[in-house]
Amino acid sequence: MTAHDSLINEDRTLLEKMFFAAVRSAHPGEGIKALLPVRPTGRVVVVGAGKASAKMAKALEEAWPSPLSGLVAVPYGTTTECEHIEVIEAAHPVPDLQGLVAASRIQELVQGLSEDDLVIALISGGGSSLLAAPAVGLTFEDERTINDALLKSGAGITVMNLIRNQFSRIKGGRLALACAPARVLTLVVSDVPGDDPAVVASGPTIPSSGSREEARRAVELHGIDLPPAVAKLLASEENLPPRPDDPIFLRNTVHVIASASASLDAAATVAVEAGLDAHILSDGIEGEASVIGLMHAAIVREVAIRDRPFKKPCVLLSGGETTVTIRGAGRGGRNTEFLLAFAEGIKGIPGVTGLAADTDGIDGNGTQAGAFCDGASTLWMRRAGLDPQTSLKGNDSATAFASIAALFETGPTGTNVNDFRAFLIR
């Protein structure tokens, strides 16, 4: 191993350490302990959905002074065993019948509650597909088709969830309607830019501020092809989600207990402890993954070559949720697609090492969390017989990084505060 190879491995190890610091920061335990409500005189019912919801349920069980009951839905392979709260696994990002079962059972659990009862909703990213509940007049296949079309559209998460809210019996605050007159406490692990809790998992207990007309414009803008029954409902004023000024929300409380902002702060602390300046560009970056990758590459080149706007050595960090417009049938996700474009943008630049990964541990349709790169990555891909530009066009970024043994594998982390990106510039 050369001194250069040793430095690359050392830098990758540091970036990996930052990633896991970010993930630990997003663990819900401490946030839940700090926000335990006063015990009600009536019943306590726990419901929830998302990639972090099982860990949230476990933390709540450990902190609550008496046994709890309820149900949360999580993606397959992310179960955390709970003693009293049932955990159901379902499909993500496109719903399956288990998600339909989970949504129906949660709706049953909150029926017939009184003003003396309390519902604790544990909500995290990924919950939209895990709570499949098509609106009256729509079928389960309609909901699957909507999700598939949205995922391929390139629309941002805020837009996607505004559209999803129009076609559901549970999203957009409708679950809170079902809980009334019980009080609802919603605890959120945020995976959305800006940490708007109404957007996380399509806000089942939180009203959306978006309108039906805004949803119609978004569908038209992104060219989203809807099934006939879905298009008919969207054109009407039927099944409107509750408005934020609806009186049923007056007794409800919402807290964001983990977010990308706090996680990036934790990663920056690791960099500073290693003797490097750390700069957080933003925790809310959205846009097409490959375009955002090139934008980050331009900033990193400026630092590497001209020592501006930051002086090297340093670490640049960013978060948010990019999108991928599906054009091919390759293997990858938004983080590897971002990083492949970034790697092309820093081609030939020495002293740069990057990591892009999803904090839930699964990026797109592979098993990888993300990947590493440096200024030689795409040169090595070409030597391996792959053209990075062709891989980008075919949405095959994970295959490209696999060809140079640069995939980052963590397995499901049990939380989700969106994308994590870190760039070390020597």
TORTILUM-587719 format. One record per residue (C-alpha): residue number from 1; residue in one letter; x, y, z. Coordinates in Angstrom, 1 decimal. Layout:
[NUM, 'A', [X, Y, Z]];
...
REM end
This chain:
[1, 'M', [0.0, 0.0, 0.0]];
[2, 'T', [1.4, 3.4, -1.0]];
[3, 'A', [1.3, 6.5, 1.3]];
[4, 'H', [-1.4, 7.9, -1.0]];
[5, 'D', [-3.6, 4.8, -0.5]];
[6, 'S', [-3.0, 4.9, 3.2]];
[7, 'L', [-4.2, 8.6, 3.3]];
[8, 'I', [-7.3, 7.7, 1.2]];
[9, 'N', [-8.2, 5.0, 3.7]];
[10, 'E', [-7.6, 7.3, 6.6]];
[11, 'D', [-9.8, 9.9, 5.1]];
[12, 'R', [-12.6, 7.4, 4.4]];
[13, 'T', [-12.4, 6.2, 8.0]];
[14, 'L', [-12.9, 9.8, 9.2]];
[15, 'L', [-15.8, 10.4, 6.9]];
[16, 'E', [-17.4, 7.1, 8.0]];
[17, 'K', [-16.9, 8.2, 11.7]];
[18, 'M', [-18.8, 11.5, 10.8]];
[19, 'F', [-21.6, 9.5, 9.3]];
[20, 'F', [-22.1, 7.3, 12.3]];
[21, 'A', [-22.0, 10.4, 14.6]];
[22, 'A', [-24.8, 11.9, 12.5]];
[23, 'V', [-26.8, 8.7, 12.8]];
[24, 'R', [-26.3, 8.5, 16.6]];
[25, 'S', [-27.4, 12.0, 16.9]];
[26, 'A', [-30.7, 11.0, 15.2]];
[27, 'H', [-31.4, 8.2, 17.7]];
[28, 'P', [-34.8, 9.1, 19.2]];
[29, 'G', [-34.2, 8.0, 22.8]];
[30, 'E', [-33.0, 11.3, 24.4]];
[31, 'G', [-35.6, 13.4, 22.6]];
[32, 'I', [-38.4, 11.2, 23.7]];
[33, 'K', [-37.3, 11.2, 27.3]];
[34, 'A', [-37.2, 15.0, 27.3]];
[35, 'L', [-40.8, 15.3, 25.9]];
[36, 'L', [-42.8, 12.7, 27.9]];
[37, 'P', [-46.3, 14.1, 28.4]];
[38, 'V', [-48.3, 14.0, 31.7]];
[39, 'R', [-50.1, 10.7, 32.0]];
[40, 'P', [-53.7, 11.1, 31.0]];
[41, 'T', [-56.7, 10.0, 33.1]];
[42, 'G', [-57.8, 7.8, 30.2]];
[43, 'R', [-56.1, 5.5, 27.8]];
[44, 'V', [-52.8, 5.9, 26.0]];
[45, 'V', [-52.6, 4.5, 22.5]];
[46, 'V', [-49.4, 4.5, 20.5]];
[47, 'V', [-49.4, 4.6, 16.7]];
[48, 'G', [-46.7, 5.4, 14.1]];
[49, 'A', [-45.0, 4.7, 10.9]];
[50, 'G', [-41.5, 5.2, 9.3]];
[51, 'K', [-38.0, 4.0, 9.2]];
[52, 'A', [-37.3, 5.1, 12.8]];
[53, 'S', [-40.6, 4.3, 14.3]];
[54, 'A', [-39.7, 1.0, 15.8]];
[55, 'K', [-36.7, 2.5, 17.6]];
[56, 'M', [-39.0, 5.4, 18.7]];
[57, 'A', [-41.5, 2.8, 20.1]];
[58, 'K', [-38.7, 1.0, 22.0]];
[59, 'A', [-37.4, 4.2, 23.5]];
[60, 'L', [-40.9, 5.2, 24.5]];
[61, 'E', [-41.6, 1.9, 26.2]];
[62, 'E', [-38.3, 2.2, 28.2]];
[63, 'A', [-39.1, 5.8, 29.3]];
[64, 'W', [-42.9, 5.5, 30.0]];
[65, 'P', [-43.7, 4.7, 33.6]];
[66, 'S', [-46.3, 2.0, 32.8]];
[67, 'P', [-47.0, -0.5, 30.0]];
[68, 'L', [-48.0, 0.9, 26.6]];
[69, 'S', [-49.9, -0.6, 23.7]];
[70, 'G', [-50.3, 0.2, 20.1]];
[71, 'L', [-48.9, -0.4, 16.7]];
[72, 'V', [-46.2, 1.0, 14.4]];
[73, 'A', [-45.3, 0.2, 10.8]];
[74, 'V', [-41.7, 0.0, 9.6]];
[75, 'P', [-40.0, -1.1, 6.3]];
[76, 'Y', [-39.0, -4.8, 6.0]];
[77, 'G', [-35.8, -5.6, 7.8]];
[78, 'T', [-35.9, -2.6, 10.2]];
[79, 'T', [-37.8, -4.2, 13.1]];
[80, 'T', [-36.8, -3.4, 16.7]];
[81, 'E', [-38.4, -5.8, 19.2]];
[82, 'C', [-40.8, -4.1, 21.5]];
[83, 'E', [-42.4, -5.6, 24.6]];
[84, 'H', [-45.9, -4.1, 24.4]];
[85, 'I', [-46.1, -2.1, 21.1]];
[86, 'E', [-46.7, -4.3, 18.0]];
[87, 'V', [-44.4, -3.7, 15.1]];
[88, 'I', [-45.6, -4.5, 11.5]];
[89, 'E', [-43.2, -4.7, 8.6]];
[90, 'A', [-44.4, -3.4, 5.2]];
[91, 'A', [-43.0, -2.3, 1.8]];
[92, 'H', [-41.1, 0.9, 1.1]];
[93, 'P', [-41.0, 3.0, -1.1]];
[94, 'V', [-44.0, 1.5, -3.0]];
[95, 'P', [-46.8, 0.1, -0.7]];
[96, 'D', [-47.8, -3.5, -0.4]];
[97, 'L', [-50.8, -5.2, 1.2]];
[98, 'Q', [-49.0, -5.2, 4.6]];
[99, 'G', [-49.1, -1.4, 4.5]];
[100, 'L', [-52.8, -1.6, 3.8]];
[101, 'V', [-53.2, -3.9, 6.9]];
[102, 'A', [-51.1, -1.6, 9.1]];
[103, 'A', [-53.1, 1.5, 8.2]];
[104, 'S', [-56.4, -0.2, 8.7]];
[105, 'R', [-55.4, -1.6, 12.1]];
[106, 'I', [-54.1, 1.8, 13.2]];
[107, 'Q', [-57.4, 3.4, 12.2]];
[108, 'E', [-59.2, 0.7, 14.3]];
[109, 'L', [-57.0, 1.4, 17.3]];
[110, 'V', [-58.0, 5.1, 17.5]];
[111, 'Q', [-61.7, 4.6, 17.1]];
[112, 'G', [-64.0, 5.5, 20.0]];
[113, 'L', [-61.5, 7.5, 22.1]];
[114, 'S', [-62.5, 10.2, 24.5]];
[115, 'E', [-61.2, 13.6, 25.6]];
[116, 'D', [-59.5, 11.9, 28.5]];
[117, 'D', [-57.4, 9.7, 26.2]];
[118, 'L', [-54.0, 10.4, 24.6]];
[119, 'V', [-52.6, 9.2, 21.3]];
[120, 'I', [-48.8, 9.3, 20.9]];
[121, 'A', [-47.9, 9.3, 17.2]];
[122, 'L', [-44.3, 8.2, 16.4]];
[123, 'I', [-43.7, 9.5, 12.9]];
[124, 'S', [-40.5, 9.3, 10.7]];
[125, 'G', [-39.5, 9.3, 7.1]];
[126, 'G', [-40.8, 6.5, 4.9]];
[127, 'G', [-44.2, 6.4, 6.6]];
[128, 'S', [-46.0, 7.5, 3.5]];
[129, 'S', [-45.7, 4.1, 1.8]];
[130, 'L', [-46.2, 2.2, 5.0]];
[131, 'L', [-49.7, 3.5, 5.7]];
[132, 'A', [-51.6, 2.6, 2.5]];
[133, 'A', [-55.2, 3.8, 2.8]];
[134, 'P', [-56.6, 4.9, -0.6]];
[135, 'A', [-59.4, 7.4, -0.5]];
[136, 'V', [-63.0, 6.3, -1.0]];
[137, 'G', [-63.5, 5.4, -4.6]];
[138, 'L', [-59.8, 4.5, -5.2]];
[139, 'T', [-58.2, 1.1, -5.1]];
[140, 'F', [-55.0, -0.2, -3.6]];
[141, 'E', [-53.6, -0.5, -7.1]];
[142, 'D', [-54.4, 3.2, -7.6]];
[143, 'E', [-52.3, 4.1, -4.6]];
[144, 'R', [-49.4, 1.9, -5.7]];
[145, 'T', [-49.6, 3.5, -9.2]];
[146, 'I', [-49.5, 7.0, -7.7]];
[147, 'N', [-46.5, 6.2, -5.6]];
[148, 'D', [-44.6, 4.7, -8.5]];
[149, 'A', [-45.3, 7.7, -10.7]];
[150, 'L', [-44.3, 10.1, -8.0]];
[151, 'L', [-41.0, 8.3, -7.4]];
[152, 'K', [-40.1, 8.5, -11.1]];
[153, 'S', [-41.2, 12.1, -11.6]];
[154, 'G', [-38.2, 13.9, -10.1]];
[155, 'A', [-40.6, 15.9, -7.8]];
[156, 'G', [-39.2, 16.9, -4.4]];
[157, 'I', [-40.5, 15.3, -1.2]];
[158, 'T', [-42.7, 18.3, -0.2]];
[159, 'V', [-44.5, 18.1, -3.6]];
[160, 'M', [-44.8, 14.4, -3.5]];
[161, 'N', [-46.4, 14.4, -0.1]];
[162, 'L', [-48.8, 17.2, -1.0]];
[163, 'I', [-50.0, 15.1, -3.9]];
[164, 'R', [-50.2, 11.9, -1.8]];
[165, 'N', [-52.3, 13.8, 0.8]];
[166, 'Q', [-55.2, 14.3, -1.8]];
[167, 'F', [-55.8, 10.5, -2.2]];
[168, 'S', [-55.7, 9.1, 1.3]];
[169, 'R', [-57.9, 8.2, 4.2]];
[170, 'I', [-55.0, 8.7, 6.7]];
[171, 'K', [-52.5, 11.2, 5.4]];
[172, 'G', [-52.6, 15.0, 5.7]];
[173, 'G', [-54.0, 15.1, 9.2]];
[174, 'R', [-56.8, 12.6, 8.6]];
[175, 'L', [-55.5, 10.3, 11.3]];
[176, 'A', [-55.8, 13.1, 13.9]];
[177, 'L', [-59.5, 13.5, 12.8]];
[178, 'A', [-60.0, 9.8, 13.5]];
[179, 'C', [-58.4, 10.2, 17.0]];
[180, 'A', [-60.7, 13.1, 18.0]];
[181, 'P', [-61.7, 14.1, 20.6]];
[182, 'A', [-58.6, 12.5, 22.1]];
[183, 'R', [-55.5, 14.6, 22.5]];
[184, 'V', [-52.6, 13.7, 20.1]];
[185, 'L', [-48.9, 14.1, 20.8]];
[186, 'T', [-46.8, 13.7, 17.6]];
[187, 'L', [-43.1, 13.0, 17.9]];
[188, 'V', [-41.2, 13.4, 14.6]];
[189, 'V', [-37.8, 12.2, 13.3]];
[190, 'S', [-37.5, 14.6, 10.3]];
[191, 'D', [-36.2, 13.5, 7.0]];
[192, 'V', [-37.4, 16.6, 5.0]];
[193, 'P', [-35.6, 19.8, 4.1]];
[194, 'G', [-36.7, 22.5, 6.6]];
[195, 'D', [-38.0, 20.0, 9.1]];
[196, 'D', [-41.7, 20.8, 8.4]];
[197, 'P', [-43.4, 18.0, 10.4]];
[198, 'A', [-46.5, 18.2, 8.2]];
[199, 'V', [-44.4, 16.8, 5.3]];
[200, 'V', [-42.7, 13.9, 7.2]];
[201, 'A', [-44.6, 10.7, 6.2]];
[202, 'S', [-47.3, 12.9, 4.6]];
[203, 'G', [-48.2, 14.1, 8.1]];
[204, 'P', [-50.9, 11.6, 9.2]];
[205, 'T', [-51.6, 13.6, 12.4]];
[206, 'I', [-50.6, 17.1, 11.1]];
[207, 'P', [-52.6, 19.2, 8.7]];
[208, 'S', [-51.0, 20.2, 5.4]];
[209, 'S', [-50.9, 23.9, 4.5]];
[210, 'G', [-51.0, 23.0, 0.7]];
[211, 'S', [-54.2, 23.2, -1.3]];
[212, 'R', [-55.9, 20.9, -3.8]];
[213, 'E', [-55.2, 23.5, -6.5]];
[214, 'E', [-51.5, 23.5, -5.6]];
[215, 'A', [-51.5, 19.7, -6.0]];
[216, 'R', [-53.2, 20.0, -9.4]];
[217, 'R', [-50.5, 22.4, -10.6]];
[218, 'A', [-47.8, 20.2, -9.3]];
[219, 'V', [-49.1, 17.2, -11.2]];
[220, 'E', [-49.3, 19.2, -14.4]];
[221, 'L', [-45.8, 20.7, -13.8]];
[222, 'H', [-44.1, 17.4, -13.4]];
[223, 'G', [-46.1, 15.6, -16.0]];
[224, 'I', [-47.4, 12.9, -13.6]];
[225, 'D', [-49.7, 10.4, -15.3]];
[226, 'L', [-52.5, 9.5, -12.9]];
[227, 'P', [-55.0, 6.6, -13.2]];
[228, 'P', [-58.5, 7.8, -14.4]];
[229, 'A', [-60.2, 7.6, -10.9]];
[230, 'V', [-57.3, 9.4, -9.3]];
[231, 'A', [-57.4, 12.2, -11.9]];
[232, 'K', [-61.1, 12.5, -11.4]];
[233, 'L', [-60.8, 12.9, -7.7]];
[234, 'L', [-58.0, 15.5, -8.1]];
[235, 'A', [-60.2, 17.6, -10.4]];
[236, 'S', [-62.9, 17.7, -7.8]];
[237, 'E', [-63.2, 19.2, -4.3]];
[238, 'E', [-64.0, 15.9, -2.7]];
[239, 'N', [-62.0, 14.2, 0.1]];
[240, 'L', [-60.2, 17.4, 1.0]];
[241, 'P', [-57.7, 17.0, 3.9]];
[242, 'P', [-58.5, 19.0, 7.0]];
[243, 'R', [-57.3, 22.6, 7.2]];
[244, 'P', [-54.8, 23.8, 9.8]];
[245, 'D', [-57.4, 26.0, 11.5]];
[246, 'D', [-59.7, 23.0, 12.1]];
[247, 'P', [-60.6, 23.1, 15.9]];
[248, 'I', [-59.7, 19.4, 16.3]];
[249, 'F', [-56.0, 20.3, 16.2]];
[250, 'L', [-56.2, 22.8, 19.0]];
[251, 'R', [-55.3, 20.3, 21.8]];
[252, 'N', [-52.7, 18.5, 19.7]];
[253, 'T', [-48.9, 19.0, 20.1]];
[254, 'V', [-46.0, 18.4, 17.7]];
[255, 'H', [-42.3, 18.0, 18.4]];
[256, 'V', [-39.4, 17.3, 16.0]];
[257, 'I', [-37.0, 15.2, 18.1]];
[258, 'A', [-34.3, 14.5, 15.5]];
[259, 'S', [-33.3, 16.3, 12.4]];
[260, 'A', [-30.6, 16.7, 9.7]];
[261, 'S', [-29.5, 20.0, 11.2]];
[262, 'A', [-28.6, 18.3, 14.5]];
[263, 'S', [-26.9, 15.4, 12.8]];
[264, 'L', [-24.7, 17.6, 10.7]];
[265, 'D', [-23.7, 19.5, 13.8]];
[266, 'A', [-22.6, 16.1, 15.3]];
[267, 'A', [-20.6, 15.3, 12.2]];
[268, 'A', [-18.9, 18.7, 12.3]];
[269, 'T', [-17.9, 18.1, 15.9]];
[270, 'V', [-16.0, 14.9, 14.7]];
[271, 'A', [-14.2, 16.9, 12.1]];
[272, 'V', [-13.2, 19.6, 14.5]];
[273, 'E', [-11.9, 17.0, 17.0]];
[274, 'A', [-9.7, 15.7, 14.2]];
[275, 'G', [-8.2, 19.1, 13.7]];
[276, 'L', [-10.2, 20.2, 10.7]];
[277, 'D', [-12.4, 23.2, 10.1]];
[278, 'A', [-15.9, 22.1, 9.3]];
[279, 'H', [-18.5, 24.1, 7.2]];
[280, 'I', [-22.1, 23.1, 6.9]];
[281, 'L', [-23.4, 24.3, 3.5]];
[282, 'S', [-27.1, 23.5, 4.2]];
[283, 'D', [-29.3, 20.8, 5.7]];
[284, 'G', [-32.1, 21.4, 3.2]];
[285, 'I', [-30.6, 21.0, -0.3]];
[286, 'E', [-33.1, 19.7, -2.9]];
[287, 'G', [-33.0, 19.2, -6.6]];
[288, 'E', [-32.0, 16.6, -9.2]];
[289, 'A', [-29.2, 14.5, -7.7]];
[290, 'S', [-26.8, 14.7, -10.6]];
[291, 'V', [-27.2, 18.5, -10.9]];
[292, 'I', [-26.7, 19.0, -7.1]];
[293, 'G', [-23.6, 16.7, -7.4]];
[294, 'L', [-22.1, 19.0, -10.0]];
[295, 'M', [-22.9, 22.0, -7.9]];
[296, 'H', [-21.1, 20.5, -4.9]];
[297, 'A', [-18.1, 19.6, -7.2]];
[298, 'A', [-17.8, 23.2, -8.3]];
[299, 'I', [-17.6, 24.4, -4.6]];
[300, 'V', [-15.1, 21.7, -3.7]];
[301, 'R', [-12.9, 22.5, -6.8]];
[302, 'E', [-12.9, 26.2, -5.7]];
[303, 'V', [-11.7, 25.2, -2.3]];
[304, 'A', [-9.1, 22.7, -3.5]];
[305, 'I', [-7.6, 25.0, -6.2]];
[306, 'R', [-8.1, 28.5, -5.0]];
[307, 'D', [-8.6, 28.2, -1.2]];
[308, 'R', [-12.0, 30.0, -1.4]];
[309, 'P', [-14.6, 30.4, 0.0]];
[310, 'F', [-13.1, 28.2, 2.6]];
[311, 'K', [-9.4, 27.5, 3.3]];
[312, 'K', [-8.2, 23.9, 3.2]];
[313, 'P', [-7.7, 21.6, 4.9]];
[314, 'C', [-11.4, 21.4, 5.8]];
[315, 'V', [-14.6, 19.4, 5.7]];
[316, 'L', [-17.7, 20.5, 3.9]];
[317, 'L', [-21.0, 19.0, 5.0]];
[318, 'S', [-24.5, 19.1, 3.5]];
[319, 'G', [-27.9, 17.4, 3.9]];
[320, 'G', [-31.4, 17.5, 2.4]];
[321, 'E', [-33.1, 15.2, -0.1]];
[322, 'T', [-32.3, 15.2, -3.7]];
[323, 'T', [-34.4, 13.5, -6.3]];
[324, 'V', [-33.7, 11.2, -9.3]];
[325, 'T', [-35.7, 11.2, -12.5]];
[326, 'I', [-35.8, 7.5, -13.6]];
[327, 'R', [-34.6, 7.0, -17.1]];
[328, 'G', [-33.0, 3.6, -16.9]];
[329, 'A', [-33.3, 0.3, -15.1]];
[330, 'G', [-29.9, 0.4, -13.4]];
[331, 'R', [-29.0, -0.1, -9.7]];
[332, 'G', [-28.5, 2.9, -7.4]];
[333, 'G', [-30.2, 5.7, -5.5]];
[334, 'R', [-30.1, 9.4, -5.1]];
[335, 'N', [-26.8, 9.4, -3.0]];
[336, 'T', [-24.8, 7.2, -5.4]];
[337, 'E', [-26.2, 9.2, -8.4]];
[338, 'F', [-25.3, 12.4, -6.7]];
[339, 'L', [-21.8, 11.1, -5.9]];
[340, 'L', [-21.1, 9.8, -9.4]];
[341, 'A', [-21.9, 13.2, -10.9]];
[342, 'F', [-19.7, 14.8, -8.1]];
[343, 'A', [-16.9, 12.4, -8.9]];
[344, 'E', [-16.9, 13.4, -12.5]];
[345, 'G', [-16.9, 17.0, -11.5]];
[346, 'I', [-13.7, 16.6, -9.4]];
[347, 'K', [-11.9, 14.2, -11.8]];
[348, 'G', [-8.2, 14.7, -11.5]];
[349, 'I', [-8.4, 16.9, -8.4]];
[350, 'P', [-6.0, 15.6, -5.7]];
[351, 'G', [-6.6, 15.6, -2.0]];
[352, 'V', [-10.4, 15.3, -2.1]];
[353, 'T', [-12.4, 12.4, -0.6]];
[354, 'G', [-16.2, 12.3, -0.5]];
[355, 'L', [-19.0, 10.3, 1.1]];
[356, 'A', [-22.7, 10.5, 0.2]];
[357, 'A', [-25.1, 8.2, 2.0]];
[358, 'D', [-28.7, 7.9, 3.2]];
[359, 'T', [-28.9, 8.0, 7.0]];
[360, 'D', [-31.4, 5.2, 7.0]];
[361, 'G', [-28.7, 2.9, 5.6]];
[362, 'I', [-30.5, 2.1, 2.3]];
[363, 'D', [-30.0, 4.1, -0.8]];
[364, 'G', [-32.4, 3.5, -3.6]];
[365, 'N', [-32.9, 0.0, -5.0]];
[366, 'G', [-29.7, -1.6, -3.6]];
[367, 'T', [-28.4, -2.6, -0.2]];
[368, 'Q', [-25.8, 0.2, 0.0]];
[369, 'A', [-26.1, 3.3, 2.1]];
[370, 'G', [-24.1, 5.2, -0.4]];
[371, 'A', [-20.5, 5.4, -1.6]];
[372, 'F', [-17.1, 7.0, -1.3]];
[373, 'C', [-15.2, 8.8, -4.1]];
[374, 'D', [-12.0, 10.8, -4.8]];
[375, 'G', [-10.5, 12.6, -7.7]];
[376, 'A', [-9.4, 9.3, -9.3]];
[377, 'S', [-12.7, 7.4, -8.9]];
[378, 'T', [-14.2, 7.9, -12.4]];
[379, 'L', [-10.7, 7.2, -14.0]];
[380, 'W', [-10.7, 3.8, -12.2]];
[381, 'M', [-14.3, 3.2, -13.4]];
[382, 'R', [-13.2, 3.7, -17.0]];
[383, 'R', [-10.3, 1.4, -16.5]];
[384, 'A', [-12.8, -1.2, -15.3]];
[385, 'G', [-14.7, -0.8, -18.5]];
[386, 'L', [-17.5, 1.5, -17.3]];
[387, 'D', [-18.4, 4.9, -18.7]];
[388, 'P', [-19.6, 7.1, -15.8]];
[389, 'Q', [-21.8, 9.2, -18.1]];
[390, 'T', [-23.5, 6.1, -19.4]];
[391, 'S', [-24.0, 4.9, -15.9]];
[392, 'L', [-25.6, 8.2, -14.9]];
[393, 'K', [-28.0, 8.1, -17.9]];
[394, 'G', [-29.0, 4.6, -17.0]];
[395, 'N', [-29.5, 5.3, -13.3]];
[396, 'D', [-26.7, 2.7, -12.7]];
[397, 'S', [-24.5, 4.6, -10.2]];
[398, 'A', [-24.3, 1.8, -7.6]];
[399, 'T', [-22.9, -0.6, -10.2]];
[400, 'A', [-20.3, 2.0, -11.2]];
[401, 'F', [-19.1, 2.4, -7.6]];
[402, 'A', [-19.2, -1.4, -7.0]];
[403, 'S', [-16.8, -1.8, -9.9]];
[404, 'I', [-14.1, 0.0, -7.9]];
[405, 'A', [-15.1, -1.4, -4.5]];
[406, 'A', [-16.3, 2.0, -3.2]];
[407, 'L', [-19.8, 1.2, -2.0]];
[408, 'F', [-20.6, 2.1, 1.6]];
[409, 'E', [-22.6, -0.7, 3.3]];
[410, 'T', [-24.1, -0.2, 6.8]];
[411, 'G', [-27.4, -2.1, 6.8]];
[412, 'P', [-30.6, -0.4, 8.1]];
[413, 'T', [-29.7, 2.1, 10.8]];
[414, 'G', [-33.2, 2.4, 12.4]];
[415, 'T', [-33.4, 6.1, 11.9]];
[416, 'N', [-33.7, 8.6, 9.0]];
[417, 'V', [-32.8, 12.2, 8.8]];
[418, 'N', [-32.2, 12.3, 5.1]];
[419, 'D', [-29.1, 12.4, 3.0]];
[420, 'F', [-25.6, 12.9, 4.5]];
[421, 'R', [-22.8, 14.3, 2.4]];
[422, 'A', [-19.2, 15.0, 3.6]];
[423, 'F', [-16.2, 16.1, 1.6]];
[424, 'L', [-12.7, 16.2, 3.1]];
[425, 'I', [-10.3, 18.6, 1.2]];
[426, 'R', [-6.6, 18.3, 2.1]];
REM end
